[in-house]
Amino acid sequence: QVQLVESGGGLVQAGESLRLSCAASGSIGSLAAMGWYRQAPGKQRELVAVSTSGGSTNYAEFVKGRFTISRDNAKRTVYLQMNSLKPEDTDNYYCTLRGTTTFNRYLEVWGQGTLVTVSS
């Protein structure tokens, strides 16, 4: 069984920074992509940033220039450095992984979410 454990959420003031971490464990054969989504109550989950195994990254327009995604493949961990946070960044942030299991089956896993609250 594959699990994702997120950490790093919390309460900060506008303009401050946070760093989220997400560590994967379990029977992972290959990691195609790891990324972060966010979701507010009553709204759809939306992409924040994703990092692929080929080294490419993709960011939502609303975080470009402020957030940076990075990953440590050896540790199976993905990070999201969030700078210049705004009150509208307040959300639950979810880590996700796509890849294959050790039996070469498609794998898509979501973390439990970590709350980021930005006060004005």
N, C-alpha and C positions, 0 to 999 in steps of 0.2 A: 504494500500500500504506500502510495506517495502522499506526503504531507508538505504543506507550506506553513511556515511560522513567521509571522510578521512582527515587527517591533519598530519603535521610534516615534509613534504618534504622540500627540499631546496638545497642550494649550500654549500658544505663543501670541505675541502682539504683532500687529501689522508691521511689515518690514523685516521681521526676524526670519530665522532659518530653522529648518528641521531636516533630519536625514532619516528616511525610512529604510529598513532592511527586511529582506525576505529570504529565508533559508529553506531549501528543498531537501527532503530526505526520502529514502525509500528506493524502490526498484526502478530506477530511471536508466533507460538505455541511452537515450540521446535527448539533448535539449535543443529544440528548434528555436524557441523564443521564450523570453521571460519579460513580463511587463507589469504595468500598474494601470488600474482603472479607478474611477471614483464614482460614488453614487450618493446623492442626497435623498432623504425620505420622500417618497412619492415621485421620484424622477428616475429616468433610465440611467443605467450604468454607462459611463462614457470613458473613452480611452484617454489616458494621461500621457503615457510614454511606453514604448516597447523597444526591446533590444533583441536582435536576432543572432543566431549562431554565426552568421556570416560577418557580423560586426556592424551591421547597419542599425540605425536608430530612427525612431519616428516619434514625433511629439505632437500633441494637440496644439493648435494655434495659441490657445490661452495660456500656455506655460512656456512657450518658446522664449529663450533668453533668460528664464528664471529657474527652470528645473533642469537637472541633468540626471540621466539614467546611466548606470554602469553595472557591470556584472563581473563576478569572479567565478569562472567556470569550475575551477578546482574545488571551490567551496560550495558550488551550486547555489550561489547567493546573488541576488540582484538588489541594487540600492537605488534610491531616489533622493537626490539632494535637492531640497526645495529652498530657494532663496527668495528674498523680497516677497514674502507671503502676503496675501491680501485676504480680507474677510470673506470674499467670495470663493476662496480656496477651501473653506470649511466644508468637510465632507468625510465620509468613510472611504478610506483608500484600500483597494483590494489588489493583492498580488495574484498573478496568474502565470501558469507555465503551460507550454505546449511542447510535445515531443513524442517519444515512444518509450514503452516499458522495456525491461530487459528481455521480454518475449516478443519485441518488435510490434507491439500493439499501440494504436494511437492513444495518446495521453493528453488530457486537458484537466488541469487542477486549479482550484481557486482557494485562496487563503480565507481566513475568517474575517478579515478586515481590521483596520486600525483607524481610530478616529483622530482627525486633525481638526483643531479648532483655532481659528485666527480671530482675535479680538481687535476692534478698531481703536 
